[in-house]
């Protein structure tokens, strides 16, 4: 591939007012309007006593601008200028400058972030009513909960502190902020975000998990998950609060249990003949050694958790064991045990494979880190809380747009959707005062883009029956 023209330094100028850099944002934001996102923001967000008099004015269009910027790849406040360049101002109205949006974000407190979290849950329900985001939810759905530690640098970040995270299978201390996330998925869908809450870096991973699980279950039910719901989590969430929330809201649980004396006694009492080989559909990386493994052995035993409390519960303790790669030449095999507590009725190998599906939440983390959560843009904790919630709304919006585009886009990563669907250059024309978008000829994903366009721009909501 080579350049076919002899350009000069003066051959490139930024002077086209009709060139649109992100034409795919039109159907995406049309979908946002059809699901009532601007109205939800206007109804829910209320900052009655702002630090700056005009700081809290018009929160709905300001936050909608922020969400639109995140859909095209903005990972800091200054990047929001992408939705204000060229012909974008002819396509969208009510677009605010990054500095104005930054002033609004700095007005957010803990309570205002909870208002925005309510918008996230309600908008997800409306997306599921408009688009089949969770196919098969009427037969069963998964709720996964986990936290991640986003690193920050310097001394200006409120709430930043040192917390433990795992890198290459090793526990390390890292300074940052720690969002707690709940997702909803089905066997045939990619996960969507049901809740997100920012915490200090040193916060216990399970802090607030019980309430978030309860809210996620309620959101899943409202979104159409009428079948059995299974809540999955690692050892930070095998607690009385999370198990209690699952039982109160008629959901099953599959939670890793932290090793203690009682757990070790239960594992040692398992008969050697009870272990059943299980081979995973694909190899997985050992979290402690970094080695790839593809098979293991599983067994189960009845176990009573929280026995010394009033919340004691008896269910299945399923244990997976793998040979310790550090002792390959040992005369007798050396095993490492990974127990999880569950009240499902699946066969032991299937219960183990289903539980390991909890790792799907890591794909959401990868999407967010490759997009809006590449940085924590503000020094104020409240502003960063609002930022991550807008990132969650943008993630769900892109997920619904991918479903409407069809094919592999229904489960594609956010970065893939931005590259193929959203960030497509176009020229805006108005022959006979009718707006047209002229897009690149031979665009490889033109069919998917057109499918999304017709499923949003050509969508007519069903008419309500009149008595």
Buried (B, 14 or more C-beta within 10 A) or exposed (E): EEEEEEEEEEEEEEEEEEBBBBBBBBBBBBBBEBBBBBEBBBBBBEBEEBEEEEBBBBBBBBBBBBBBBBBBBBBBBEBBBBBBBBBBEEBBEEBBBBEBBBBBBBBBBEEBBEBBBBBBBBBBBBBBEBBBBBBBBEEBBBBBBBBBBBEBEEEEBEBBBBBEBEEEEEEEEBBBBBBBBBBBBBEEBBBBBBBBBBBBBBBEBBBBBBBBBBBBBBBBBBBBBEBBBBBBBBBBBBBBBBBBBBBEBEBBBBBBBEEEEBBEEBBEEBEEEEBBEBEBEEEBEBEBBEBEBEEBBBBBBEBEBBEEEEBEBEBBBBBBBBBBBEEEEEEEEEBBBBBBBBBBEBEBBEBBBBBBBBBBBEBBBBBBBBBBBBBBBBBBBBBBBBBBBBBBBBBBBBBBBBBBBEEEBBBBBBBBBBBBBBBBBBBBEEEEEEEEBEBEEEBEBBEBBBBBBEBBEEEEEEEEEEE
